[in-house]
Amino acid sequence: MRLYEQLGSKMAVRRALVSDYLLTPKKAQLITNVALNEEKILQKYGKDTCSLYISIPFCPTRCAYCSFISYATPRLLSLIPDYLLRLKTDISQTVEVIRQKGQRISTVYIGGGTPTTLNEAQLRDLLSFISTQIEVSALDEYTLEGGRPDTITPEKLRVLTRHGIGRISINPQTLEDDVLAAIGRRHDAKAIFDAFAMARAEGFDCINADLIAGLPRDSEEGFRRSLDGVLALGAENITVHTLALKKGSALMTRDQGGTLPPGEEVARMLDYSLDTLRGAGYAPYYLYRQKYMSGALENVGWALPGKESIYN
């Protein structure tokens, strides 16, 4: 954006990114489009607005690539009731600080972990409490990260819609059953299709799906099948991550036996996602990088027009 303000045109920015910053032409086009799409969203929000993130750090199992603070053993899952009590205190105190600062909460994002690890009664209790602290109907966006399809039920989805949740995520990471097994998921690809069907039946018209390029046992062909499958499901928002090897993850503590695809193959996966998603009418609107990413690549959020996540 600084370059755009200095140079005044997309073409000039892309030339500078290639000549001065040594990006490939394709990456220069991507990052320029991301910046301009992001700016359209940011222009609608001033310093008097903020977003609120509510963390549910529990999962049914721990994925092999994950390094988040997330509790998955039965003993730690038993902490959920006490955690929710303390979370309510945090929410009420945080909302009070926001009011004192004269700010408006524009978006609320309930993430994890996997928030749908909570049972139906716990979800209802939490969302009911949030509605006593925040005017939910005035939010521009209210999101809950469903994430794992093996935690999603029609009853939980009904609780979400009745409390104003308008956006959810159902995150396959892959639609290849052998790759799902390699990352420690206890479900198959069919469960992902079933979860999408349940969400559509409940009326959700904005679903995010995450995919990860570079997972163990995956291949360029397998990633292509996964992306094509998510597109066939009609996900309005698709985030394409690149595998990052994180110190706290199981991938760093066990021998993968050469099952991780090389960086060059992962780069071809991302190239396929860029061309395919653009061709399907999706636009890139946020991008970030982390340490130790396969191929030194990036994570990109894509959305159909009007379906971008303001929180992201």
Secondary structure, DSSP 8 states (H G I E B T S, - for coil): -HHHHHH-SHHHHHHHHHHTT---HHHHHHHHHHHHHHHHHHTT--TTEEEEEEEE-B-SS--TT--SS-B-SHHHHTTHHHHHHHHHHHHHHHHHHHHHTT-EEEEEEEEES-GGGS-HHHHHHHHHHHHHHS-GGG-SEEEEEEE-GGG--HHHHHHHHHTT--EEEE--B-S-HHHHHHTT-SS-HHHHHHHHHHHHHHT---EEEEEEET-TT--HHHHHHHHHHHHHHT-SEEEEEE-B--TTSGGGTS--TT-S--HHHHHHHHHHHHHHHHHTT-EEEEEE--TTBGGG--EEEEE-TT---S--
